[in-house]
Amino acid sequence: MKRLPINFYKEDISYKISDINNLRSWINQTIVTEKKELQELNFILCSDEYLLKINQEYLNHDTYTDIITFDNSEDEGMIYGDVFISIERVKENARIFGVKTADELHRVIIHGTLHLLGYPDKKKQEKALMTEKENFYLSKRVFSS
């Protein structure tokens, strides 16, 4: 079976993702369900400070965040992007919401994927739809978290 072009990288942190092949399959199935085609998707796991620098440099925001998504797609319907995720924020949010770190990471991963699929979340209605989509796709996971 051909390996899906979904890559996971680490910058300045150590974190082990479990069940990576099923994770790739789940992300790809989300993309297929949304009737898009996967070209390449890179998830870069990093620290708060690393993501803060990206937020400052590329978005002119001086705040910590859990995720920043860059859409590099050039063709309509093709998914090609980079998703930067602060593992420190994910762990903190998991603690706040009383969920496993892996579950929160999966939510953030699918959140970034949904952004690349064309779902914004700036307005109240958009945020509600995003949360609905996140919950729907999280319910489709067929691997342990």
N, C-alpha and C positions, 0 to 999 in steps of 0.2 A: 504494500500500500504506500502510495506517495505521501510524504510528509507535508502537512499543511503549512503554508507560508505565514505562520503565526509564531513570532519569536518573543522570547522573554530574556531580558538583559538586566543586569544589576549594576548600579553605579553607587559607589561608596557605602554600600550596606551588605549585610549577609542575610539572606532569607531564602528558605527552601520552599518551592512550590511543589505540592504533592499532586499526583494524578494528572501530570501535565498533558499527556496525550488525550485523555478524556476532556480536559479543559479546552484544548485546541478544538476538538470535535464539537463541543458545546458552543463555542464562539462562532465557529464556521456555520453550524446549523442555524444559529440566530441570524447570521448574514443571509443565508439561503432562504430562510423563512420570510425575510423582509425583501426578497426578490432582488438582491444585489449580488455581485460577484466579488470574491476575495482576490485581491492582487497581492497585497502584503500588509501585515499588521504587526507592529512592534510595540511591545509593552516594556517600558523601562522602569524598573523598580528602583527607588532612590530614597534619600533622606529628605527631611523637611528643608534643610539648608540648600540642598541641590535644586529642589523644586522651586524654592523661593527665588533663587537666582534666575531661573528660567522665567518665572512669573514677572520679575522685574525687567529683565532684558527684552523679552519678546512681547509682553502684554502691558508693560508699564504699571503693574499692580505690585504694591509693596505689602502683600499679605501671604500668609501660609494658606495652602490649599491641599486637598487630597489628590487632585487630578488635574492635568492639563492635556488636552487633546489637540494634535495638529493634523489637519486633513491635508494630505499630499496628493490626493486624487486629481487626475487631469481629465479623466473620462467619466461621463455620466454613468451611474450604476456600478462603478468599480470602487472597491474599498481599498485604500492605500493610506496608511497613517501611522503616526507615532503617538503613543499614549504614555505619558509620564505619571507615575503613581508614587506618592509618598507613603512608604510603609509605616513610618512613624504616625502619620495622620490616620491611616487605616487602623492601626493598633489602638490608637486613642479613641477613635469613633466606635470601634468594636466594644471597647470597655464602657463607653458612655451609653451605647444602645443595648448592652448586655447580650452581645452575640459573639460567636467565634470569630477570630481574626480571619480565617479562611473564608467564612461566609461574607464578611464585610469586604474582603478583597474581591470576591466574585461579584458583589454588587457594583463595586467601583469599576471593575473590568467591563462589565456589561454596560454600565453607564457610559464609559468612554466609547465603546463599540456603537451604542445607540446614537451618540453624537455624530459619529462618522456615517451612520445610516441616515442622517438628516433630522434627528430629533433635537431641537433646542430646549433650553430649560430656564430662560430668563424671566418669562412672564408666568403668572400664577397657573394659567391653564396649561401652558407648555410643561411646567414642572409636574403638574398632576398627571399628564399623559406619560411623561418620562418615568415617574414612579410606578405607574400602572404597567408600563412595558418592562421595567426592571423586574417587578414582581412576577410577571408572566414568564419571562425567560428564566428567572431564578427557579421557578417551579419546574422547568424542563431539564434541570441538571440531573444527570443519571450517574453521578459519581459521588464519592464521599467528600465531605468538606471538613 
